[in-house]
């Protein structure tokens, strides 16, 4: 019975957090827009297809720089979401721990 009750608490926390995450995801995307570089993978592919054939040195450098910015975008996003999820996971864990202690 006690184990079942603790699992119910975990399910409730999960459902509440899932709703919160869905509500906040739009806000996070807007916040990230200001931090990300304005580079699209499709643009890079098009440039590679059109200009790499010509083997112009300046175009190659530009393409390489765009790829580096795209990679930087992914690193920024990963860092951002890792920090957000880590902090919230830690808070949820402490809440669950405190609730379990109170029930005992």
N, C-alpha and C positions, 0 to 999 in steps of 0.2 A: 504494500500500500504506500509506504513512504517513498520508495523508489519511483513508483508511478507518479506520485505528486511532484517529485523533483523533475521528472521528465516533462510533466505538464508545464512547469515553470519555464523550462528551457524552450519548449514549443511556443509559449506565449512571448517570451523575449525575442525569439527568432521572428515571429510574425510581426511584432511591433517594429523591430529593427528593419525588417524588409520593407514595410510601409514607409518608414522614415527615409530609408535609402532611396526609394523610388521618388519620394517627394523632393529630396535634395539633389538628385542627379542633374536636373536641369540647371539649378543654381551653380553646381560645380562645373558643368560644361561651359557656362558663361564666364565663370571666373578663369577657367583655363584658356579661353579664347585670347585673353589679353597677354598671356604668358607664352603662347605658342608662336612659332614662326609661320609666315604665310607661304607655305610650300605644300604642294599636293603631289602625291605619288604619280598621278596621271600626267601632270605637267612634266615631271622628270622623265617618264617613259617616252612621252612625245618628243622631248628634246633629244633623248638618246637616239631614238629611231631616225629623226630628221637630221641631226647635226653631227652625230658621231661618225656617220658614214663619210662626211666631208673631212673629218680628221683635223678640224681647226683647234688649235691648242687652247685658245681662250674659251671656246665652248666646252671643251673637256673640263677645264678648271671650274667653270660655272656649274656644270652638272655635278661634279664632285662636291662642291660647296653646298648645293641644294640637298644632296644625299646626306651630307653631314648634318644639315639643319633638320632634316626629317628624322634622323636618328636622335638628335637632341630633343625633338618634340616627344618622341616615345619615352625617352629618359625622364623628361619633365612630368609626363603623365603618370608614369609608373611611380615616381617618387611621390607625387601629389596623392594618388589614391592609396599607396602603401601607408603613408602617414595618417591619412584620414581613417582608414580601416583599422590600423593598429591602435590608435587612440580610442576609437569607439569599442573595439573588441576588449581592450583592457578595462574600460568603464563597465561594459556589460558583465565581464567576468567578476569584477568586484561587487557589483550589485547582486549577482547570483550568489556569490559567496556570503555576503551579508544576509541575504534572505534565507539561505540554508542555515546559517548560524541561529537566526531568530526562531526558526521552526523547531530547532532541536531542543 
